[in-house]
């Protein structure tokens, strides 16, 4: 049996491994090839935001603007270059993978299985596109909100999470409306059913 301190060290080791792996795998695959339209979708608009031009007001965009504003922040920090572009998606891959790890831990499946699932998740999560992409951001904001909804209904004393859930859903809506609409219809009906019962 592990003592509590050994268990925390074990979890910290897994967290560090997940963070390094999920950042590295996305960074690596983001540098292999490009899709001419999708890969650079947010590069130009994020650069324009740095130059005080704003989506909708000053130029047309094909989806929500959350990814553009987040990427403009990364451009401000690291300069307008390819590395700062893919640091954004790589860090997002890290965050979503770590949140998934904590969600799996909350299911009480054990640290090792949670670690394996989080590594599998990070391998498939953002590496499909590699670069910042609206579909990924929208879906992962919804996923984080869904994890929180699950926690609220599993443990009754977590009602304070509802504003945070709404915040993540709002970010998803401002990223891309399509996955948000489907999820709200499906989850809304499930939540309404649970509340009525």
C-alpha positions as CSV (number, residue, x, y, z in Angstrom):
1,X,0.0,0.0,0.0
2,X,1.2,3.4,-0.9
3,X,1.3,6.1,1.8
4,X,-0.5,9.4,1.0
5,X,2.8,11.2,0.3
6,X,4.0,8.4,-2.1
7,X,0.7,8.6,-3.9
8,X,0.9,12.3,-4.3
9,X,4.5,12.0,-5.7
10,X,3.2,9.3,-8.0
11,X,0.4,11.5,-9.3
12,X,2.8,14.5,-9.7
13,X,5.1,12.2,-11.8
14,X,2.1,11.3,-14.0
15,X,1.1,15.0,-14.3
16,X,4.6,16.0,-15.4
17,X,4.8,13.1,-17.9
18,X,1.3,14.0,-19.4
19,X,2.3,17.6,-19.7
20,X,5.6,16.9,-21.4
21,X,4.2,14.2,-23.7
22,X,1.0,16.1,-24.8
23,X,3.0,19.3,-25.5
24,X,5.8,17.4,-27.4
25,X,3.5,15.2,-29.5
26,X,1.4,18.1,-30.7
27,X,4.4,20.3,-31.3
28,X,6.0,17.5,-33.4
29,X,3.0,16.8,-35.5
30,X,2.2,20.5,-36.0
31,X,5.5,20.8,-37.9
32,X,4.6,18.0,-40.4
33,X,2.8,19.4,-43.4
34,X,0.0,21.9,-43.7
35,X,-3.5,22.2,-45.0
36,X,-3.4,25.5,-47.0
37,X,-6.8,26.8,-45.7
38,X,-7.2,25.2,-42.3
39,X,-3.7,25.5,-40.9
40,X,-3.3,29.2,-41.4
41,X,-7.0,30.1,-40.6
42,X,-6.1,32.0,-37.4
43,X,-2.6,33.2,-38.2
44,X,-3.6,36.3,-40.3
45,X,-6.7,37.3,-38.2
46,X,-4.6,37.0,-35.0
47,X,-1.9,39.2,-36.5
48,X,-4.6,41.7,-37.5
49,X,-5.9,41.9,-33.9
50,X,-2.4,42.9,-32.8
51,X,-2.6,45.7,-35.3
52,X,-5.8,47.0,-33.7
53,X,-8.1,45.5,-36.3
54,X,-11.0,43.4,-34.9
55,X,-13.1,40.6,-36.2
56,X,-16.6,41.5,-37.4
57,X,-15.9,45.2,-37.0
58,X,-12.9,45.5,-39.3
59,X,-12.7,42.2,-41.2
60,X,-14.8,39.1,-42.0
61,X,-14.2,35.8,-40.3
62,X,-15.7,32.4,-41.0
63,X,-16.3,31.3,-37.4
64,X,-16.1,32.5,-33.9
65,X,-13.3,34.8,-32.7
66,X,-12.1,33.2,-29.4
67,X,-9.2,31.4,-31.1
68,X,-8.1,34.5,-32.8
69,X,-7.9,36.5,-29.6
70,X,-6.2,33.8,-27.7
71,X,-3.6,33.4,-30.6
72,X,-3.1,37.2,-30.7
73,X,-2.1,36.9,-27.0
74,X,0.5,34.2,-27.9
75,X,1.8,36.4,-30.7
76,X,2.1,39.3,-28.3
77,X,4.1,37.1,-25.8
78,X,6.3,35.1,-28.2
79,X,6.3,37.2,-31.4
80,X,4.6,36.6,-34.7
81,X,6.1,33.3,-35.8
82,X,5.3,29.7,-36.4
83,X,6.5,28.5,-33.0
84,X,4.3,30.8,-31.1
85,X,1.4,29.6,-33.3
86,X,1.9,26.0,-32.4
87,X,2.8,26.7,-28.8
88,X,-0.8,27.8,-28.5
89,X,-2.3,24.5,-29.7
90,X,0.4,22.5,-27.8
91,X,-0.4,24.2,-24.5
92,X,-4.1,23.7,-25.1
93,X,-3.4,20.0,-25.7
94,X,-1.6,20.0,-22.3
95,X,-4.5,21.7,-20.5
96,X,-7.2,19.5,-21.9
97,X,-5.1,16.3,-21.3
98,X,-4.5,17.3,-17.6
99,X,-8.2,18.1,-17.1
100,X,-9.0,14.8,-18.6
101,X,-6.6,13.1,-16.2
102,X,-8.2,14.7,-13.2
103,X,-11.6,13.7,-14.5
104,X,-10.5,10.1,-14.9
105,X,-9.1,10.2,-11.3
106,X,-12.4,11.5,-10.1
107,X,-14.0,8.4,-11.5
108,X,-11.9,6.4,-9.1
109,X,-10.4,4.2,-11.7
110,X,-6.8,4.5,-10.3
111,X,-3.9,6.6,-11.2
112,X,-2.3,4.2,-13.7
113,X,-5.4,3.8,-15.8
114,X,-6.2,7.5,-15.6
115,X,-2.6,8.2,-16.8
116,X,-3.0,5.7,-19.7
117,X,-6.3,7.2,-20.8
118,X,-4.9,10.8,-20.5
119,X,-1.9,9.8,-22.7
120,X,-4.2,8.2,-25.2
121,X,-6.4,11.3,-25.2
122,X,-3.5,13.7,-25.6
123,X,-2.2,11.6,-28.6
124,X,-5.5,12.0,-30.4
125,X,-6.8,15.4,-29.1
126,X,-5.1,18.3,-30.8
127,X,-2.5,16.4,-32.9
128,X,-5.1,15.8,-35.7
129,X,-4.7,19.4,-36.8
130,X,-1.6,20.4,-34.8
131,X,-2.3,24.1,-35.2
132,X,-5.0,26.2,-33.5
133,X,-8.4,25.3,-34.9
134,X,-11.9,26.4,-34.0
135,X,-13.5,22.9,-34.1
136,X,-11.0,21.7,-31.5
137,X,-11.3,24.6,-29.2
138,X,-15.1,24.5,-29.4
139,X,-15.2,20.8,-28.7
140,X,-12.7,20.9,-25.9
141,X,-14.4,23.8,-24.1
142,X,-17.6,21.7,-24.3
143,X,-15.7,18.7,-23.0
144,X,-14.4,20.6,-19.9
145,X,-17.9,21.9,-19.3
146,X,-19.3,18.4,-19.6
147,X,-16.8,17.0,-17.2
148,X,-17.9,19.7,-14.7
149,X,-21.6,18.8,-15.3
150,X,-20.8,15.2,-14.5
151,X,-19.1,16.3,-11.3
152,X,-22.1,18.5,-10.3
153,X,-24.5,15.6,-10.7
154,X,-22.2,13.1,-9.1
155,X,-21.4,15.1,-6.0
156,X,-24.3,17.3,-4.8
157,X,-22.2,20.0,-3.1
158,X,-20.6,21.3,-6.3
159,X,-23.3,23.7,-7.5
160,X,-20.8,26.6,-7.4
161,X,-19.4,25.1,-10.7
162,X,-22.4,26.2,-12.8
163,X,-21.1,29.7,-13.6
164,X,-17.8,28.1,-14.7
165,X,-19.7,25.6,-16.8
166,X,-21.7,28.4,-18.5
167,X,-18.4,30.3,-19.0
168,X,-16.8,27.3,-20.9
169,X,-20.0,26.8,-22.9
170,X,-20.0,30.5,-23.8
171,X,-16.3,30.2,-25.0
172,X,-17.3,27.2,-27.1
173,X,-20.2,29.2,-28.6
174,X,-17.8,32.0,-29.4
175,X,-15.4,29.5,-31.0
176,X,-17.8,27.7,-33.2
177,X,-21.5,27.5,-33.0
178,X,-22.1,24.0,-34.6
179,X,-20.8,21.7,-31.9
180,X,-22.2,24.0,-29.2
181,X,-25.7,23.9,-30.6
182,X,-25.8,20.1,-30.8
183,X,-24.3,19.6,-27.3
184,X,-26.7,22.1,-25.7
185,X,-29.7,20.4,-27.3
186,X,-28.6,17.0,-26.1
187,X,-27.2,17.9,-22.7
188,X,-30.0,20.4,-22.1
189,X,-32.6,17.7,-22.5
190,X,-30.7,15.3,-20.3
191,X,-30.2,17.9,-17.6
192,X,-33.9,18.9,-17.7
193,X,-34.8,15.3,-17.3
194,X,-32.5,14.9,-14.3
195,X,-33.9,18.1,-12.7
196,X,-37.5,17.0,-13.2
197,X,-36.7,13.6,-11.6
